[in-house]
Amino acid sequence: MKSANPTFGLVLTGGGAKGAYQVGALKYIAELGLEPQIIAGTSIGALNGAVLSSYHSFPNAVQRLNQLWDQLAEAGILRPNTGAVLRTLSYTAQTFVPKLREWMLDFLLKEGLLKDSTAIFDPAPIEQLLRQAVNPAELRRGIELWVTVFPSLKIPGLGYDWLIDFVRARTGTDAHWLCVQDFPDDEILYNLLLASAALPLAFPSREVNGQSYVDGGLADNVPLRALAARGCENVIVIHLKNGSAWNRHDFSEQTIIEIRPEQLINKSDTPLIGLIDSWLDFSAERITELKRRGYKDAKRCLAPIMHTFKAVQNQRQSHDLVVNSTQRLLNDPLL
């Protein structure tokens, strides 16, 4: 449900399996008694945000999100898409048998054995989990949620080429920020959430109101602009990178607190391999470790700030007490 004047919001960035880190950070935020009135999320941050927005009590929402991540280790959501494997094999076979690739793909698609030939992973497990975790009716009544998606390009005659979207994202094509509560149709709502996490090549694009979308992290992995546009002045950003580039001068009206990993969050510093491994590792050990680190880093970032706020609040209360006492003495009748 849209807030008239949201003053405190959360930004949840994208990062695949590293999203478990956000769960730990959110646990500490809930313990402080802070409750966001608006959330903006990209990719896994959008899915985490959808769960948070589906519960009326924020502490209960965080607890439910924590339970869901514990289940992810056993759910096996990264199931290889047989079609993608066959597609790779058909490319190889094409060297020896002309037109075999085209014939094989056409046959599989017509027979319904291949739903999407462009995605490495089968989207069914994550879609099923999302439907179990998020009730659209409750989500529409919950915390205002904005998700980031990137408009993908399909060229007639060529279909979808994920490389084109990567190039477009790097050459200035903007992401779109869409409010989940603006979508009354349940299926479109689910597609919107899945689109935000549809990393090209890993998962298939999703269509929302006639537009094809993929992972919003291609163009905007830190969707602060969605909250700034709503006039939200106080924001906590939970990063899933040790260093996230964004221009502070674009948000001069906002008070922004960043929670970010103190130590390297990728499993290794090997270029690309370390990043991919970190995105895809949903093992129980990794999830537990990331949640622990998220809680620790949130406490490191927020505890000093909360301590300062409390000290200032106590000073103001003491000042008000002195002023009120003085005023009473001045108003007392003379003896």
Order of alpha helices (4+ residues) and beta strands (2+ residues): beta-alpha-beta-alpha-alpha-alpha-alpha-alpha-alpha-beta-beta-beta-alpha-beta-alpha-beta-beta-alpha-beta-beta-alpha-alpha
